[in-house]
Every structure is written in structure tokens, then in C-alpha cells.
Amino acid sequence: MNRRGRESRAALLDAGRRAFSDRRYEEVSIAEIAAAAGAAVGSIGYHFGGKYELYLAVHEAVFEDFWDRLQELRGSAMERLTLGFGIYLDFVQQHETALIMTPRAGADERLLAQHERHRDRLVAALLTEIVSAGESSAIRIAMDGWLAFVEGATARWLTEPEPDRAQLQSLVLAAGFATVQTTLALDPSITLTSRTIAALLDPTGPQQRTEQRTERSETS
């Protein structure tokens, strides 16, 4: 593909990303995407194969941007986990959940497979961060379940005035630590990485802050 073709494809992808972030798939026309990109309507079919294929390409581009942001993170496990969840919320809010969260019932199999692939990728990254030895199906199931909790809690948070963003972050991170500890109790063969142990023992971590709030409420 020559430079002009690459630029045309990139412009269509960007226009599609803006359109699908704001409205549902069926509310967006290929004519408006092409017009926003300054391209001919037929160029969508040429570069992507059709409207739905462009939609899938937009999802893939959003996922890759999300991964690029995560891979740039530095610092302790606790810092990266906190910042990573903040990036996740930024993407969810920017795209109104449509392009980053797992689609609900009725979604096309190709779209579901795409989300599943990136979800598995995220689970694998979490396991690399958390487990140094003894990886089992229990910890993989636990992390996959925790990600489902994160999505569900975030979806509800977007429709409710409370809690605020910081409280949501503390909630999901504390749930993540509790999930790891419960799984470790059920499967002692699992060995945690030193960075995960440090995060669990961090006095500023979400689980410790939750326990401190509980203790204060009980004594008040």
C-alpha cells in the first residue's frame, strides 16, 4: 500500500473511531464516515471490506492503543495497577463503553472473539505479574472472574452518581487483592511474585485503606 493509501485508511479508521464512540453501530452510516475522513464511500470497502469490518478494525485499534498505554507504565506493582485502572476508566469514558468493554448479548461472533482474545491477553499479563510458580486453573479462573467484576462495577458506576472515581478504584483493587488471597488459600501451590507480595503488604494499598475505614466506623 502506498503512502496515500495508508493515509486514507488511517483517516477512515480515525473517523470511524469517533463515530462509533458517540453512537451505536446501526446509527452510523458509511457515508458520514467517508465524509468525515475526506474519502470516497467506496474506499471503506476497498480498505476494510465493509462497514462491519471497519467496526472491527476500530475495536482493534482502540485495544492496541490501550495496550500501548499500559506497557508504558513504570513503578511498583501497586503504582502500575492503580495507573492501569485509571487508563481503563479513561478509555471507557472516552468511548462510552462501546469500544473497550465486552459486548452484551446479541453481539457478532467475530466481535466476541476479538474481545475474548484481548481479555485472555490481559489475564496472561496479570498472571505474569502475580504468579512466579504454581500457576493453576484456579488463579486463571479467579483473574478472569475479577475482570468480569471490574467490567460490571464500571458499567454500573457510569450510570450512578456515587461512588466517585477514587472510591471505585479502591473497590475494584481491594476486590482484586482479596481474590488473589482467597485463591492462594485454596491452592497453596501458587507462589506469588515478590512485587505482588509487596503490593499486598503495602500500607497504602486499597485493601488496607478499606480495613482502616472499617475499623474507624466500628469504633465511632
Backbone as numpy.savetxt, mean C-alpha at the origin, in Angstrom:
# Nx Ny Nz CAx CAy CAz Cx Cy Cz
10.66 1.65 -29.78 9.81 2.84 -29.78 10.70 4.09 -29.78
10.42 5.04 -30.68 11.22 6.26 -30.75 10.84 7.23 -29.64
11.57 8.34 -29.55 11.37 9.30 -28.47 9.96 9.87 -28.50
9.45 10.19 -29.67 8.11 10.74 -29.77 7.07 9.74 -29.27
7.26 8.47 -29.60 6.33 7.44 -29.14 6.37 7.29 -27.63
7.58 7.34 -27.07 7.72 7.22 -25.61 7.06 8.41 -24.91
7.21 9.58 -25.47 6.60 10.77 -24.87 5.08 10.71 -24.96
4.56 10.23 -26.08 3.11 10.10 -26.24 2.55 9.09 -25.25
3.23 7.97 -25.08 2.78 6.94 -24.14 2.80 7.48 -22.70
3.88 8.18 -22.36 4.00 8.73 -21.00 2.90 9.76 -20.73
2.58 10.57 -21.74 1.54 11.59 -21.57 0.17 10.94 -21.37
-0.10 9.88 -22.12 -1.37 9.15 -21.96 -1.46 8.50 -20.58
-0.35 7.95 -20.14 -0.32 7.31 -18.83 -0.58 8.33 -17.73
0.03 9.50 -17.86 -0.16 10.55 -16.86 -1.60 11.06 -16.88
-2.15 11.26 -18.06 -3.54 11.73 -18.17 -4.50 10.68 -17.62
-4.23 9.41 -17.89 -5.07 8.34 -17.35 -4.99 8.26 -15.85
-3.82 8.48 -15.32 -3.64 8.45 -13.86 -4.46 9.54 -13.18
-4.44 10.74 -13.75 -5.23 11.83 -13.17 -6.72 11.54 -13.28
-7.14 11.03 -14.42 -8.57 10.79 -14.64 -9.09 9.67 -13.74
-8.37 8.56 -13.67 -8.84 7.43 -12.88 -8.70 7.65 -11.38
-7.87 8.62 -10.99 -7.78 8.96 -9.57 -9.01 9.72 -9.11
-9.60 10.49 -10.02 -10.72 11.36 -9.66 -12.08 10.68 -9.81
-12.19 9.75 -10.76 -13.51 9.16 -11.06 -13.41 7.67 -11.30
-14.58 7.04 -11.26 -14.63 5.60 -11.52 -14.30 5.31 -12.98
-13.90 4.08 -13.23 -13.48 3.67 -14.56 -14.53 4.00 -15.62
-15.78 3.65 -15.33 -16.84 3.82 -16.32 -17.18 5.28 -16.58
-16.73 6.17 -15.71 -17.01 7.60 -15.87 -15.97 8.31 -16.72
-14.93 7.60 -17.08 -13.82 8.19 -17.84 -13.87 7.68 -19.28
-13.72 8.59 -20.23 -13.74 8.20 -21.64 -12.33 8.29 -22.23
-12.09 7.48 -23.24 -10.77 7.52 -23.88 -10.57 8.83 -24.61
-11.67 9.45 -25.04 -11.56 10.72 -25.76 -11.00 11.80 -24.84
-11.47 11.85 -23.61 -10.98 12.89 -22.70 -9.55 12.63 -22.27
-9.19 11.35 -22.12 -7.80 11.04 -21.78 -6.87 11.46 -22.91
-7.26 11.13 -24.12 -6.45 11.50 -25.28 -6.33 13.02 -25.40
-7.44 13.72 -25.18 -7.42 15.18 -25.27 -6.50 15.78 -24.21
-6.57 15.25 -23.00 -5.73 15.76 -21.92 -4.25 15.51 -22.19
-3.97 14.42 -22.91 -2.58 14.09 -23.23 -2.10 14.75 -24.51
-3.02 15.41 -25.22 -2.67 16.03 -26.50 -2.35 14.99 -27.56
-3.09 13.88 -27.52 -2.83 12.77 -28.45 -4.11 12.36 -29.16
-3.96 11.61 -30.23 -5.12 11.10 -30.95 -5.76 9.96 -30.16
-7.08 9.82 -30.30 -7.80 8.76 -29.58 -7.22 7.39 -29.91
-6.87 7.18 -31.16 -6.34 5.89 -31.58 -5.01 5.54 -30.95
-4.32 6.55 -30.39 -3.01 6.28 -29.80 -3.13 5.42 -28.53
-4.29 5.46 -27.87 -4.49 4.62 -26.68 -4.48 3.14 -27.08
-5.18 2.83 -28.17 -5.17 1.46 -28.67 -3.79 1.06 -29.15
-3.08 1.99 -29.78 -1.75 1.69 -30.31 -0.76 1.38 -29.19
-0.76 2.20 -28.14 0.23 2.05 -27.07 -0.16 1.02 -26.01
-1.46 0.88 -25.77 -1.88 0.04 -24.65 -2.80 -1.12 -25.05
-3.50 -0.98 -26.16 -4.44 -2.01 -26.59 -5.88 -1.63 -26.36
-6.15 -0.63 -25.51 -7.51 -0.21 -25.23 -7.60 0.50 -23.89
-8.79 0.93 -23.55 -9.01 1.69 -22.32 -8.68 0.86 -21.08
-9.13 -0.39 -21.05 -8.90 -1.18 -19.84 -7.42 -1.50 -19.66
-6.73 -1.75 -20.75 -5.30 -2.02 -20.68 -4.55 -0.78 -20.18
-5.02 0.41 -20.58 -4.45 1.65 -20.04 -4.71 1.73 -18.54
-5.90 1.34 -18.13 -6.26 1.34 -16.70 -5.31 0.44 -15.91
-5.02 -0.74 -16.44 -4.08 -1.65 -15.79 -2.67 -1.05 -15.74
-2.28 -0.39 -16.83 -0.96 0.24 -16.88 -0.85 1.37 -15.87
-1.94 2.10 -15.68 -1.96 3.16 -14.68 -1.77 2.58 -13.28
-2.49 1.50 -12.97 -2.32 0.83 -11.68 -0.86 0.41 -11.48
-0.28 -0.17 -12.51 1.11 -0.64 -12.39 2.06 0.53 -12.15
1.82 1.64 -12.83 2.68 2.82 -12.64 2.57 3.36 -11.22
1.36 3.38 -10.66 1.16 3.85 -9.29 1.88 2.92 -8.31
1.73 1.61 -8.51 2.42 0.66 -7.64 3.93 0.86 -7.70
4.48 1.04 -8.89 5.92 1.20 -9.02 6.40 2.49 -8.36
5.62 3.55 -8.47 5.96 4.79 -7.78 5.95 4.59 -6.27
4.96 3.84 -5.79 4.86 3.53 -4.37 6.09 2.76 -3.91
6.50 1.75 -4.68 7.67 0.95 -4.32 8.94 1.79 -4.35
9.06 2.66 -5.33 10.23 3.53 -5.41 10.36 4.39 -4.16
9.22 4.93 -3.70 9.23 5.74 -2.49 9.64 4.91 -1.27
9.13 3.70 -1.16 9.47 2.84 -0.03 10.96 2.51 -0.02
11.52 2.23 -1.19 12.91 1.81 -1.27 13.88 2.95 -1.00
13.40 4.17 -1.02 14.24 5.31 -0.69 14.36 5.55 0.81
13.54 4.86 1.60 13.52 5.11 3.04 14.81 4.62 3.71
15.24 5.38 4.70 16.41 5.04 5.49 16.07 5.20 6.96
16.94 4.66 7.82 16.71 4.79 9.25 16.43 3.45 9.88
16.00 3.49 11.14 15.69 2.25 11.87 14.42 1.61 11.31
14.18 0.37 11.72 12.97 -0.33 11.27 11.72 0.44 11.67
11.73 0.97 12.89 10.57 1.72 13.37 10.34 2.98 12.54
11.43 3.68 12.23 11.32 4.90 11.43 10.82 4.59 10.03
11.36 3.54 9.43 10.95 3.20 8.06 9.52 2.69 8.01
9.12 1.94 9.04 7.75 1.45 9.07 6.77 2.61 9.22
7.10 3.55 10.08 6.24 4.71 10.29 6.16 5.56 9.02
7.32 5.84 8.44 7.35 6.65 7.21 6.67 5.91 6.05
6.86 4.58 6.00 6.24 3.79 4.94 4.73 3.83 5.00
4.18 3.77 6.21 2.73 3.86 6.33 2.25 5.25 5.94
3.04 6.27 6.26 2.68 7.62 5.84 2.64 7.75 4.32
3.60 7.11 3.65 3.60 7.11 2.18 2.36 6.41 1.64
2.01 5.30 2.27 0.81 4.56 1.88 -0.43 5.45 1.98
-0.57 6.18 3.10 -1.73 7.06 3.26 -1.71 8.19 2.23
-0.53 8.70 1.92 -0.43 9.74 0.89 -0.97 9.23 -0.44
-0.58 8.03 -0.82 -1.03 7.46 -2.10 -2.53 7.19 -2.07
-3.02 6.66 -0.97 -4.45 6.37 -0.87 -5.26 7.66 -0.99
-4.83 8.70 -0.31 -5.57 9.97 -0.36 -5.43 10.63 -1.74
-4.27 10.55 -2.32 -4.04 11.16 -3.62 -4.91 10.52 -4.70
-5.06 9.21 -4.62 -5.79 8.48 -5.66 -7.17 8.03 -5.21
-7.65 8.56 -4.10 -9.00 8.24 -3.62 -9.23 6.73 -3.50
-8.21 5.99 -3.10 -8.19 4.54 -2.89 -8.24 3.73 -4.18
-8.68 4.33 -5.29 -8.99 3.55 -6.49 -7.78 2.83 -7.07
-6.59 3.42 -6.97 -5.45 2.87 -7.68 -4.44 2.17 -6.78
-4.67 2.14 -5.48 -3.68 1.56 -4.58 -4.26 0.47 -3.70
-5.54 0.57 -3.30 -6.12 -0.43 -2.42 -6.73 -1.58 -3.22
-6.80 -2.74 -2.60 -7.34 -3.92 -3.29 -8.78 -3.69 -3.71
-9.11 -3.91 -4.99 -10.49 -3.70 -5.45 -11.45 -4.67 -4.80
-12.68 -4.26 -4.69 -13.70 -5.10 -4.05 -14.34 -6.04 -5.07
-15.46 -6.62 -4.69 -16.14 -7.61 -5.53 -16.46 -7.05 -6.91
-16.37 -7.90 -7.90 -16.73 -7.51 -9.26 -15.55 -7.06 -10.10
-14.36 -7.02 -9.51 -13.19 -6.57 -10.26 -12.74 -7.62 -11.27
-12.15 -7.16 -12.33 -11.63 -8.04 -13.37 -10.50 -8.91 -12.81
-10.38 -10.14 -13.28 -9.36 -11.06 -12.78 -7.96 -10.53 -12.99
-7.74 -9.80 -14.09 -6.40 -9.27 -14.34 -6.03 -8.21 -13.31
-7.00 -7.39 -12.93 -6.75 -6.36 -11.93 -6.50 -7.00 -10.56
-7.31 -7.99 -10.21 -7.11 -8.68 -8.94 -5.75 -9.36 -8.89
-5.34 -9.98 -10.00 -4.04 -10.65 -10.05 -2.91 -9.64 -9.89
-3.08 -8.46 -10.47 -2.07 -7.41 -10.36 -1.92 -6.97 -8.90
-3.05 -6.73 -8.22 -3.00 -6.34 -6.82 -2.43 -7.46 -5.96
-2.79 -8.69 -6.25 -2.28 -9.83 -5.49 -0.77 -9.94 -5.63
-0.27 -9.70 -6.82 1.18 -9.78 -7.04 1.92 -8.74 -6.21
1.40 -7.54 -6.17 2.06 -6.50 -5.38 1.86 -6.72 -3.88
0.74 -7.29 -3.52 0.52 -7.63 -2.10 1.52 -8.70 -1.66
1.73 -9.72 -2.49 2.73 -10.76 -2.18 4.12 -10.14 -2.09
4.38 -9.19 -2.93 5.67 -8.50 -2.92 5.87 -7.76 -1.60
4.81 -7.14 -1.12 4.89 -6.40 0.14 5.04 -7.36 1.32
4.32 -8.48 1.30 4.46 -9.49 2.35 5.90 -10.00 2.39
6.47 -10.27 1.21 7.84 -10.77 1.14 8.81 -9.74 1.71
8.59 -8.47 1.42 9.45 -7.42 1.96 9.33 -7.33 3.47
8.13 -7.47 3.99 7.92 -7.44 5.44 8.62 -8.62 6.11
8.51 -9.80 5.50 9.15 -10.98 6.08 10.67 -10.86 6.08
11.22 -10.27 5.03 12.67 -10.03 4.99 13.10 -9.11 6.11
12.25 -8.14 6.41 12.53 -7.18 7.47 12.37 -7.81 8.85
11.40 -8.69 9.01 11.02 -9.19 10.33 11.73 -10.48 10.73
11.85 -11.42 9.81 12.28 -12.79 10.15 13.70 -13.05 9.65
14.55 -13.57 10.55 15.90 -13.94 10.14 16.02 -15.43 9.92
15.14 -16.22 10.57 15.17 -17.68 10.40 13.83 -18.25 10.85
13.51 -19.44 10.32 12.31 -20.13 10.75 11.04 -19.62 10.11
11.16 -19.03 8.91 9.94 -18.53 8.26 8.95 -19.68 8.06
7.70 -19.45 8.42 6.68 -20.48 8.30 5.44 -19.89 7.65
4.49 -20.78 7.34 3.25 -20.29 6.76 2.49 -19.42 7.75
2.70 -19.65 9.05 1.99 -18.87 10.07 2.33 -17.39 9.97
3.61 -17.05 9.87 4.00 -15.64 9.83 3.59 -15.01 8.50
3.61 -15.79 7.42 3.17 -15.26 6.12 1.67 -14.97 6.15
0.89 -15.89 6.71 -0.55 -15.67 6.83 -0.82 -14.47 7.73
-0.05 -14.37 8.82 -0.24 -13.27 9.76 0.01 -11.92 9.10
1.08 -11.81 8.32 1.39 -10.54 7.66 0.37 -10.21 6.57
-0.09 -11.23 5.86 -1.12 -11.00 4.85 -2.42 -10.53 5.53
-2.74 -11.13 6.67 -3.92 -10.70 7.41 -3.79 -9.30 7.96
-2.58 -8.97 8.42 -2.37 -7.61 8.93 -2.54 -6.57 7.82
-2.06 -6.89 6.62 -2.23 -5.96 5.50 -3.71 -5.76 5.18
-4.50 -6.84 5.29 -5.94 -6.71 5.08 -6.55 -5.79 6.14
-6.07 -5.92 7.38 -6.53 -5.03 8.45 -6.16 -3.58 8.13
-4.95 -3.36 7.67 -4.51 -2.00 7.33 -5.42 -1.39 6.27
-5.72 -2.16 5.24 -6.60 -1.66 4.18 -7.99 -1.36 4.71
-8.54 -2.27 5.50 -9.88 -2.07 6.03 -9.96 -0.88 6.96
-8.96 -0.74 7.84 -8.93 0.39 8.77 -8.78 1.70 8.01
-7.93 1.70 6.98 -7.72 2.92 6.20 -8.98 3.31 5.44
-9.66 2.33 4.85 -10.89 2.61 4.11 -11.94 3.23 5.04
-12.06 2.69 6.25 -13.01 3.24 7.21 -12.59 4.64 7.65
-11.31 4.83 7.87 -10.78 6.13 8.30 -11.10 7.23 7.28
-11.07 6.89 6.01 -11.35 7.88 4.97 -12.79 8.38 5.01
-13.68 7.61 5.61 -15.10 7.99 5.67 -15.52 8.54 7.03
-14.60 8.53 8.00 -14.92 8.95 9.36 -14.09 10.17 9.76
-14.66 11.08 10.55 -13.89 12.24 11.00 -12.84 11.89 12.05
-13.01 10.79 12.73 -12.07 10.34 13.76 -11.72 8.88 13.52
-10.53 8.43 13.91 -9.44 9.18 14.54 -8.65 9.99 13.53
-7.71 10.81 14.02 -6.89 11.56 13.08 -5.80 10.65 12.51
-5.01 11.21 11.61 -4.02 10.42 10.90 -2.99 9.79 11.85
-2.54 10.55 12.83 -1.56 10.03 13.78 -2.13 8.88 14.60
-3.39 8.98 14.97 -4.02 7.91 15.75 -4.19 6.66 14.90
-4.56 6.84 13.64 -4.68 5.69 12.73 -3.33 5.00 12.60
-2.28 5.78 12.45 -0.94 5.22 12.33 -0.58 4.40 13.56
-0.83 4.95 14.75 -0.54 4.22 15.99 -1.34 2.93 16.07
-2.59 3.00 15.64 -3.47 1.82 15.68 -2.94 0.70 14.82
-2.63 0.99 13.57 -2.22 -0.08 12.65 -0.84 -0.61 12.99
0.06 0.26 13.43 1.40 -0.21 13.78 1.37 -1.06 15.05
0.57 -0.64 16.03 0.43 -1.45 17.24 -0.16 -2.81 16.91
-1.13 -2.84 16.00 -1.72 -4.11 15.58 -0.69 -4.98 14.88
0.21 -4.35 14.12 1.27 -5.10 13.45 2.22 -5.75 14.43
2.64 -4.99 15.45 3.54 -5.54 16.47 2.85 -6.66 17.24
1.58 -6.46 17.58 0.85 -7.50 18.31 0.72 -8.76 17.46
0.54 -8.60 16.16 0.44 -9.75 15.25 1.74 -10.53 15.23
2.86 -9.81 15.17 4.17 -10.47 15.16 4.39 -11.23 16.47
4.08 -10.60 17.59 4.30 -11.24 18.89 3.40 -12.47 19.08
2.16 -12.36 18.63 1.25 -13.51 18.75 1.73 -14.67 17.90
2.18 -14.37 16.68 2.66 -15.42 15.79 3.92 -16.06 16.36
4.78 -15.27 16.95 6.00 -15.79 17.56 5.67 -16.74 18.71
4.63 -16.40 19.49 4.22 -17.27 20.59 3.65 -18.59 20.07
2.97 -18.54 18.94 2.39 -19.75 18.36 3.42 -20.62 17.65
4.47 -19.98 17.13 5.50 -20.71 16.40 6.88 -20.25 16.89
7.39 -20.84 17.96 8.68 -20.44 18.54 9.88 -20.67 17.62
9.69 -21.41 16.52 10.81 -21.65 15.61 11.20 -20.38 14.85
10.33 -19.39 14.85 10.61 -18.14 14.14 11.64 -17.33 14.92
12.66 -16.87 14.23 13.67 -15.99 14.83 13.55 -14.61 14.21
13.37 -13.61 15.05 13.22 -12.25 14.56 14.58 -11.61 14.26
14.59 -10.69 13.32 15.81 -9.94 13.04 16.10 -8.99 14.20
17.34 -8.57 14.31 17.72 -7.66 15.39 16.99 -6.33 15.28
16.74 -5.88 14.05 16.04 -4.60 13.87 14.58 -4.70 14.30
13.96 -5.88 14.11 12.58 -6.06 14.57 12.53 -6.10 16.10
13.49 -6.79 16.70 13.55 -6.84 18.16 13.73 -5.43 18.72
14.59 -4.65 18.08 14.81 -3.27 18.54 13.54 -2.45 18.43
12.77 -2.67 17.36 11.52 -1.94 17.19 10.50 -2.34 18.25
10.46 -3.63 18.57 9.52 -4.11 19.59 9.86 -3.55 20.96
11.16 -3.33 21.21 11.60 -2.81 22.50 11.68 -1.29 22.54
11.44 -0.65 21.41 11.52 0.81 21.33 10.48 1.45 22.24
10.90 2.24 23.24 9.93 2.85 24.16 9.04 3.89 23.50
9.40 4.33 22.29 8.57 5.31 21.58 7.68 4.64 20.54
7.69 3.30 20.49 6.89 2.58 19.50 5.41 2.67 19.78
4.57 2.37 18.79 3.12 2.51 18.94 2.53 1.62 20.00
3.08 0.41 20.14 2.52 -0.50 21.14 2.76 0.04 22.55
3.98 0.56 22.80 4.30 1.10 24.11 3.45 2.33 24.40
3.23 3.17 23.39 2.41 4.37 23.60 0.97 3.97 23.91
0.48 2.92 23.25 -0.88 2.45 23.52 -0.99 1.95 24.95
0.04 1.17 25.40 0.02 0.67 26.77 0.09 1.80 27.78
0.88 2.83 27.46 0.99 3.96 28.38 -0.33 4.70 28.51
-1.06 4.85 27.38 -2.36 5.52 27.43 -3.34 4.70 28.27
-3.28 3.36 28.12 -4.16 2.48 28.90 -3.88 2.61 30.38
-2.58 2.63 30.75 -2.22 2.74 32.15 -2.70 4.07 32.73
-2.57 5.15 31.94 -3.00 6.46 32.43 -4.50 6.51 32.63
-5.25 5.88 31.69 -6.71 5.91 31.80 -7.19 5.09 32.98
-6.45 3.99 33.31 -6.85 3.14 34.41 -6.59 3.81 35.76
-5.56 4.66 35.80 -5.22 5.31 37.06 -5.90 6.65 37.25
-6.57 7.13 36.22 -7.23 8.45 36.32 -8.63 8.31 36.90
